[in-house]
């Protein structure tokens, strides 16, 4: 089983930046895709982006050009760099690991609040 722990959330003004980290333990980190999701109050959890084991990245349209996902396989860590933050980016952010055909493991989430 893969355990995931996010960190780096907080309060930031609109236009600012934050970097989230997700540390993984268990499993073979470099072999599976990692994703970031978010859930705003009263809304469904939504996909933000993902990075494959080989480093290819994919993003939802609303964050393209502002968010960057990267990974350090030596540290078993995936990052979400968020720039030009907007109030609508306010949410709890979760990382997840994709293996055996599904997002099989999830972190506990970290709160990101963007003030206007």
Sine and cosine of phi, psi and omega as CSV:
sin_phi,cos_phi,sin_psi,cos_psi,sin_omega,cos_omega
0.00,0.00,0.57,-0.82,-0.02,-1.00
-0.98,-0.22,0.77,-0.64,0.09,-1.00
-0.96,-0.29,0.67,-0.74,-0.06,-1.00
-0.80,-0.60,0.68,-0.73,0.02,-1.00
-0.73,-0.68,0.88,-0.47,0.02,-1.00
-1.00,0.00,0.41,-0.91,0.11,-0.99
-0.42,-0.91,0.24,-0.97,0.10,-0.99
0.97,-0.25,-0.05,1.00,0.02,-1.00
-0.94,0.34,0.16,-0.99,0.02,-1.00
0.25,-0.97,-0.24,-0.97,0.00,-1.00
-0.97,-0.26,0.75,-0.66,-0.02,-1.00
-0.60,-0.80,0.48,-0.88,0.05,-1.00
-0.98,0.18,0.41,-0.91,0.06,-1.00
-0.83,0.56,0.67,-0.74,-0.05,-1.00
1.00,-0.05,-0.20,0.98,-0.02,-1.00
-1.00,0.10,-0.12,-0.99,-0.07,-1.00
-0.73,-0.68,0.46,-0.89,0.15,-0.99
-0.59,-0.81,0.46,-0.89,0.14,-0.99
-0.83,-0.56,0.84,-0.54,0.07,-1.00
-0.99,-0.11,0.55,-0.83,0.07,-1.00
-0.85,-0.53,0.47,-0.88,0.06,-1.00
-0.66,-0.75,0.94,-0.35,-0.01,-1.00
-1.00,-0.08,0.75,-0.66,-0.04,-1.00
-0.93,-0.35,0.55,-0.84,0.13,-0.99
-0.65,-0.76,0.53,-0.85,-0.07,-1.00
0.99,0.10,0.47,-0.88,0.00,-1.00
0.97,0.26,-0.10,-0.99,0.03,-1.00
-0.94,-0.35,1.00,-0.04,-0.18,-0.98
-0.80,0.60,-0.71,0.70,-0.13,-0.99
-0.92,0.38,-0.25,0.97,-0.11,-0.99
-1.00,-0.02,-0.17,0.98,-0.06,-1.00
-0.80,-0.60,0.40,-0.92,0.04,-1.00
-0.95,0.32,0.51,-0.86,0.08,-1.00
-0.85,-0.53,0.63,-0.78,-0.02,-1.00
-0.78,-0.62,0.35,-0.94,0.13,-0.99
-0.86,-0.50,0.68,-0.74,0.04,-1.00
-0.75,-0.66,0.26,-0.97,0.06,-1.00
-0.55,-0.83,0.43,-0.90,0.02,-1.00
-0.66,-0.75,0.90,-0.43,0.05,-1.00
-1.00,0.03,0.38,-0.93,-0.01,-1.00
-0.82,0.57,0.78,-0.62,0.04,-1.00
0.97,0.23,0.13,0.99,-0.03,-1.00
-0.85,-0.53,0.28,-0.96,0.06,-1.00
-0.96,0.28,0.43,-0.90,0.12,-0.99
-0.91,0.41,0.70,-0.72,-0.02,-1.00
-0.82,-0.58,0.47,-0.88,0.03,-1.00
-0.96,0.28,0.71,-0.70,0.07,-1.00
-0.97,-0.24,-0.76,0.65,-0.01,-1.00
0.01,-1.00,0.14,-0.99,0.03,-1.00
-0.50,-0.86,0.31,-0.95,0.06,-1.00
-0.73,-0.69,0.73,-0.68,0.01,-1.00
-0.98,0.19,0.15,-0.99,0.05,-1.00
-0.86,0.50,-0.50,0.87,0.00,-1.00
-1.00,0.06,-0.05,1.00,0.08,-1.00
0.99,-0.16,0.06,1.00,0.08,-1.00
-0.96,0.28,0.63,-0.77,-0.07,-1.00
-0.85,-0.52,0.49,-0.87,0.01,-1.00
-0.62,-0.78,0.63,-0.78,-0.07,-1.00
-0.71,-0.71,0.48,-0.88,0.18,-0.98
-0.95,0.31,0.46,-0.89,-0.14,-0.99
-0.85,0.53,-0.58,0.81,-0.11,-0.99
-0.92,0.38,-0.26,0.96,-0.02,-1.00
-0.90,-0.43,-0.08,1.00,-0.01,-1.00
-0.85,0.52,0.72,-0.69,-0.02,-1.00
1.00,0.08,-0.22,0.98,0.01,-1.00
-0.91,-0.42,-0.57,0.82,-0.04,-1.00
-0.95,-0.32,0.57,-0.82,0.04,-1.00
-0.70,-0.71,0.78,-0.62,0.07,-1.00
-0.98,-0.21,0.69,-0.72,0.07,-1.00
-0.62,-0.78,0.22,-0.98,0.01,-1.00
-0.60,-0.80,0.50,-0.87,0.10,-0.99
-0.84,-0.54,0.99,-0.17,-0.08,-1.00
-0.92,0.39,-0.45,0.89,0.03,-1.00
-0.93,0.36,-0.46,0.89,0.00,-1.00
-0.97,-0.24,0.03,1.00,-0.03,-1.00
0.80,0.59,0.69,0.72,-0.10,-1.00
-0.71,-0.70,0.64,-0.77,0.11,-0.99
-0.88,-0.47,0.54,-0.84,-0.08,-1.00
-0.84,-0.55,0.46,-0.89,0.15,-0.99
-0.78,-0.63,0.97,-0.26,0.06,-1.00
-1.00,0.02,0.85,-0.53,-0.05,-1.00
-0.88,-0.47,0.89,-0.46,0.01,-1.00
-0.90,-0.44,0.28,-0.96,0.03,-1.00
0.76,0.65,0.74,0.67,-0.08,-1.00
-0.91,0.41,0.56,-0.83,-0.02,-1.00
-0.86,-0.50,0.41,-0.91,0.05,-1.00
-0.81,0.58,-0.54,0.84,0.00,-1.00
-0.95,0.30,-0.09,1.00,0.12,-0.99
-0.99,0.10,-0.10,0.99,0.02,-1.00
-0.87,0.49,0.81,-0.58,-0.05,-1.00
-0.03,-1.00,0.17,-0.99,0.26,-0.97
-1.00,0.03,0.79,-0.61,-0.04,-1.00
-0.97,-0.23,0.72,-0.69,-0.03,-1.00
-0.84,-0.54,0.61,-0.79,0.22,-0.98
-0.97,-0.23,0.39,-0.92,-0.03,-1.00
-0.54,-0.84,0.46,-0.89,0.04,-1.00
-0.93,-0.36,0.71,-0.71,-0.03,-1.00
-0.97,-0.25,0.89,-0.45,0.07,-1.00
-0.40,-0.92,0.38,-0.92,-0.07,-1.00
0.76,0.65,0.63,0.77,0.15,-0.99
0.99,0.13,0.20,0.98,0.02,-1.00
-0.37,-0.93,0.22,-0.98,0.15,-0.99
-0.98,0.22,1.00,-0.03,-0.21,-0.98
-1.00,0.08,-0.36,0.93,-0.01,-1.00
-0.71,-0.70,0.60,-0.80,-0.04,-1.00
-0.75,-0.66,0.54,-0.84,0.15,-0.99
-0.99,0.14,-0.01,-1.00,-0.07,-1.00
-1.00,0.09,-0.24,0.97,0.02,-1.00
1.00,-0.10,0.46,-0.89,0.06,-1.00
-0.66,-0.75,0.69,-0.72,-0.09,-1.00
-0.99,0.14,0.74,-0.67,0.14,-0.99
-0.87,-0.50,0.83,-0.56,0.02,-1.00
-0.83,-0.56,0.83,-0.56,-0.02,-1.00
-0.93,-0.38,0.88,-0.48,-0.01,-1.00
-1.00,-0.06,0.52,-0.85,-0.04,-1.00
-1.00,-0.04,0.00,0.00,0.00,0.00
